[in-house]
Amino acid sequence: MKEQFVEIGNIQTLINFKVKDNFVVLSFGTFKLKILSETYSEFRFYIGQEYKKEYLKQVLFVDDKNKIIRYFCAKASKTTYCEKEAKSKLARKFPSMDKDAIEAAIAYLINTKLINDNNYVIQYLDYFNSAYYGKYYIINFFSNKGISKDLIDNIPFDEDKEKEKAINYFGLIKNKFVSKNYAKQKRNIYDSLLKHGFGTDIATELISSLQIDEKLERKKLAADYIRAKNKYSNKKQKDNVQTNKIVSYLVSAGYNYEDINDIIEVDKRGELDND
């Protein structure tokens, strides 16, 4: 429609109009203009009256703004958006629309608090706390969402509550890695705590509370030893070369060097299956 405006004259006469669902179709001499009902209510249109091209351009501008607002309100009823997300989403949804219309719509949405970064922070903060996310994850999330530094700096982080969240999260994940050896369990849990936003001091304290089951750890070492032995079995290589590879593999897996040597000696004595 905007491209057609280049061809039309400076003055247009309204011949007729029809209401269709939530739209109004304005019929002029050589073209029709379809606008939202809310746009129509903002302007005065009378059959037989003349309208300047610039006036009709303004009508289209307001109609674009209203289309954006209508679309966003439908989306915002299901999902909360911060200002940065809203701008990005609307730019993708309406790539050919006047950028000024998008900015005008966003200004309206902010003014009416349909877009409100403070409310966005409050809502997501409730979720992050209930899902046991730590301080650093939360800060990074809001920073990436374009939330102002002032808003982020005003988020209350209590040290005792952070530790409580970490303990709760630790309780959820500590059994996730039980099939791995003790060293890998500690490493995976430690990494998970950091990724969830907790500091190294809290993560270190929590993994230090893990209790090792010596008998189970021994079984895991034996199983991994057999796996490594089969992997590096090669008749063309000397025994010491194969042994070095097995030891390197098990050390990288987190096993103690003395325990590895012990299991090798047990195997040499032919007692591994009975160990």
N, C-alpha and C positions, 0 to 999 in steps of 0.2 A: 504493500500500500504506500509506503514512504517513497518508493521509487516512482510511483504513479504521480505523486505530487509535483514532480518536476515538470510533467506534461500539462497539468491542468492550469486553468486560468487563475487569476488572483481572487476572483469572486465566484462563489458557487451558491446556487439556490437549492434549498431543501424541497424536494418534491413529495416525499413520503417517508414514513418510518414504520417498522414492524418490530414487535417484541417477540423474541424467540428464546424460550427458556430463560437463562440468565444473561442474555445478550439483547442488544437493540441494533437493528440494521437501519442505517440512515441512507436513503436513496437520493442522490444528487443527479444532475443532468447526465453526466457521463461515467459515473462510478458509484459504488456503494461503500459505505463505511460501517464495519461491524465493531461495536464496542461493548464493553461490559455494562450491565445495568447500573452499577455504582458510578461508572464514569458518566453515563448519561445523566444521572441525578445531580452531578456537579456542574453541568452546563445547561444553558437554556437553548432549546431547539424548537422552532416553529415552522410548520409547513408554509412555504412561500417566502420565507425570509432568506436574505442573502448572508453568506458567511465568508469572511476573508480566509485566504489560504493559511496565513499565519495562525489564525484562530483554530483552524482544523488541525494544524500541526501540534498546537498545544493540547488539543483534545487527544491526539494520538499519544503524545508524551505521557499524559496523565493515565491514559488507558494502559500503556505499557507498565507504568508504575503499579497500577492496581492489579494487573495480571501477576506481577511478581509477588505482591503482597498476598494475593489469594493463594498462589502456589505455596509460598512459604508458610502461611498459616496452617495449611493442610499438613505439611510436613512436620511443623513444630508441634502439632497436636500429638505426635507419636515419639518425636525425638527432640532432645534439647540441643541447641546450637549456640556456640559462642560467635562473636562477631567475625572472626577470621574464617571459621567454617562456613558461616552464612554467605559471606562474600564469595568464597571459592565455589560453593555449591551453585549459587545463582549465576555466576559467570559461566559455569559449565552448562547450566540448563538453558540459559538465554544468550548464546554466543553472538548472535547477530543483533541483539537489542542494544539500544542507545545506552552507553555506560552511565550517562547522567541520570537516566531513568532508574537504573539499578541503584545508583548512589542515593537517589531520592527515596526509593523504596526502603533501602537499608536505614536511612536517617529516620524515616517514619517508624520503622519497626523498633529502632533503638529508643526513640522518643516515647513510644507506647509500651516500652519494656518487654516487647515480644522477643527482642534480642537483648540480653542482659548478662554481661560477663560475670557480674557478682553472683547472680542467681545460678549461673552455670557452674561456678566454682563450688558453691554450697551444695548443689545437687550431686556433683561428681565426688566431692569430698566425702559425703555420706556413703557413697558406694565404695570408694577406696578404703575407707576405714572399716566398713563391714566385711570387705573382702581381704582384709589384712595386708594392705599395701603400705610400704614404708615411706618415710619422708622424701627420700631422694627420687623415688619413682614418681611421686605426686608432683614434686617441684618440676621435674623434667617434662612430665605430661603437660602441665599447664603452660610451661614456657614454649613448648612446641605448638600449642594451640593459640599462641599470640596473646595470652593473658598478660596484662600489665604487671610490671615488677612490683608496683605498690600493692596490688591485690595479692600477689603471691607472698610478698613479705609479711602480709597481715594474717596469713594462715597460721593458726596456733598449732604448734607441734610440741607436745608434752613428752619428755623423755620416758617417763614411766609408762605412758600409753603406747609409745613406740615399741618399747620392750614387750609389753603385753601382746601387741599385734604380732610381733615377731615370734613369740612363744606359741601363739595360736597357729600361725602359719607353719612353724616348725612341726607342730603336732600333726598337721595335715599331710606333710610331705616326707616325714622321716622314714615312713614305711614304704615309700615309693621305690627306694633304691636298695631294699634288703637283699635282692638277688646278687648285688655286686659285693666286692670285698670291702673291708672296713675303710681302706684308704679312699676308694672311689665313692663310697657312701658319703664320707666327710666332704670330699671335693664337690660332689654333685649338690649336696645340701647347702654347702657354703655358697656355691655359685647361684643357686636358686634364691637364697636369702638376699644376695646382692642384687640380683635382677628384679626382685620384688621391692627393692628400694631401701633395704636396711643397711646400716653402716657396718664396716668391717669389725668394729668392736663387739657389736651385738652378735654378728654371725660367728665370730670366733668363740665367744662365750657359749653359744648354743651348741655348736658342734663338739665342744670339749665335754659336753654332758653325755655324749653318745657312749654307750657301754658296748665293749667288744665281747663277742661270744667266741672264746678261744677255740672251742671244738668246731664250731661252724666255720670259723675263719680257716681252720686247718683243712677242712673238707673243700672249701672253695679254692684254696691254694693248690691242693692235690689235683682238682679238676682242671684248673688253669694250667698246671704243670703238664698234665697229660696232653692237653690241647696244644700247648706250645711245642712239646716234644714231637707230636705228630706233624705239626706244621713245618718244623725245621729238620725233620728226618731226611737225611741225604747220605747214602752210602759212599758217595764220592768225597765227602768232607770228613775231616778228622773229628774225632769225638770232642776234643776241646773246643773246636770252632762251633760245633752244634751246641755244646753246653753254654758257651758264651752268649750265643744268640738267645737261648732259652732264658738265661739269667737276665739279659737286657730286657727281654719282653716282660718278664715278671716284675722286674724293678719298675719299669715304666707303668705297669698296671697298679703299682702302689704297694707291693709286698716288701716285707723286711728282708734285707740281704741275708741275714743269718737264718731266717726261716726257709728261704729259698735253698740255701746250701744244705740245710737239714733234710728237706724233702728230696733233694737229689741223692743224698746218701742213703736215705730210706729206699729209694728206687733201686739204687745199685745193689743193695742187699736183698732185693726181691721182696721187700716187705710192704710195698706201697698199697697193694690191694687190701692189706690187713690193717693199714694204719688208721 
